[in-house]
Amino acid sequence: MTAVSDLAAEPSHADRLHVFLVAARHARAALRAIEDGLWMSGAELCGLSLRPVGQIVEGVVRLKGLNDPQADRLADRLASGLGVQGVRVEHHVGLK
């Protein structure tokens, strides 16, 4: 049985920030995957950056408004985007 104090200490998904690292062959592939994922998730965009890293482009996307399982599903969706080579998601509490 879960104690009431344990429930109160558990952060809501509104307090969670998820950072997605998206590696893609080119900027257009990264942006398409991110745009599609953002639209489907309904999450709040907190930040977006793209930078070339060798022969790929790395996108860093910061989103709020998702719980951890939703963020994991979004990472899977992003990874399935055409031209996307890999995705990693980090779950944070209390970051802005």
Steps between C-alpha positions, in 0.01 A plus 500: 500500500631847411510756777337838445836670560652293217228616262547861599874476433447356153528782239224550246587476133463879482815525716699267276731609222608257230809560289512313169824463306422426136778393260410526133668496159404861435313790662184448296464141624545609861254787468236284330519236771491762776207688345302179451576378852415833660171523315400143597604533866336831586805581715620852572821595318752656740804504276639381169850511355671337203871470439722310260708225660731345242285345228172525693278763656415488869170645614440574868132540588374595846132419567258531792151362551579129467542223754794259465314227305364761257850639450635149438230438237585834339868400487400179318290704256786744437740211440273363228522824298650480152870592519513484881790285616444501874311658789567519872268647762593630845232552767553789743304636795517861610700638203373791298 
